[in-house]
């Protein structure tokens, strides 16, 4: 079972290794541009905005109104902030 989970996480390890090598904003933007489609970048940017607002205590309905996203997506993001690894809070608060 452990090896199965480890295998599933391998791509995340490779991505994490690449990310920690980035030392400046310009290279980070270029990397994301090469790695992701425009739609994927927009979705990631929206998720980051969502998480920042959640960490500040912004009510979910206000977030939905401001970012024009569904309460379902906000609830999912809220769950990740509350029960995830804690990385969102460390990086985006």
C-alpha positions in Angstrom: 0.0 0.0 0.0 2.8 2.5 1.0 4.6 1.9 -2.4 1.3 2.6 -4.3 0.9 5.9 -2.5 4.5 6.7 -3.0 4.2 6.0 -6.8 1.2 8.3 -7.0 3.1 11.1 -5.3 6.2 10.8 -7.6 5.1 13.5 -10.1 4.5 15.8 -7.2 8.0 15.1 -6.0 9.4 16.0 -9.4 7.4 19.2 -9.5 8.3 20.1 -6.0 12.0 19.6 -6.8 11.7 21.9 -9.8 9.9 24.6 -7.8 12.4 24.7 -5.0 15.1 25.4 -7.6 13.4 28.6 -8.7 15.1 31.6 -7.2 13.5 34.6 -8.9 10.0 35.7 -9.9 10.9 36.0 -13.7 12.0 32.4 -13.9 8.9 31.3 -11.9 6.6 33.1 -14.3 8.4 31.6 -17.3 8.3 28.1 -15.7 4.5 28.4 -15.1 3.9 29.7 -18.6 5.7 26.7 -20.1 4.2 24.2 -17.7 0.5 25.2 -17.7 -2.1 26.2 -20.2 -3.5 29.7 -19.9 -6.7 28.3 -18.4 -4.7 26.3 -15.8 -2.8 29.4 -14.9 -6.1 31.3 -14.4 -7.5 28.6 -12.3 -4.4 28.5 -10.1 -4.4 32.2 -9.7 -8.1 32.1 -8.7 -7.4 29.4 -6.2 -4.6 31.5 -4.7 -6.9 34.5 -4.4 -9.6 32.3 -2.8 -7.2 30.9 -0.2 -5.8 34.3 0.7 -9.4 35.6 1.3 -10.3 32.5 3.3 -7.2 32.9 5.5 -8.2 36.5 6.1 -11.6 35.3 7.3 -13.6 36.7 4.4 -17.1 35.2 4.3 -17.7 32.6 1.6 -20.6 34.4 0.0 -18.5 37.6 -0.3 -15.7 35.5 -1.9 -18.2 34.0 -4.4 -19.4 37.5 -5.3 -16.0 39.0 -5.7 -14.3 36.2 -7.5 -17.4 35.0 -9.4 -16.9 31.4 -8.4 -19.3 28.8 -7.0 -19.8 28.2 -3.3 -18.9 24.6 -4.0 -15.3 25.6 -5.1 -15.0 27.9 -2.1 -16.1 25.1 0.3 -13.5 22.8 -1.2 -10.8 25.4 -0.8 -12.0 26.0 2.8 -11.7 22.3 3.5 -8.1 22.3 2.2 -7.2 25.3 4.3 -8.7 23.7 7.5 -7.7 20.1 7.0 -4.8 20.1 4.5 -1.1 20.0 5.2 -1.0 23.6 6.3 1.1 24.8 3.4 -1.6 27.1 2.2 -1.6 29.0 5.5 2.3 29.1 5.6 2.6 30.4 2.0 -0.5 32.5 1.4 -1.6 34.0 4.7 
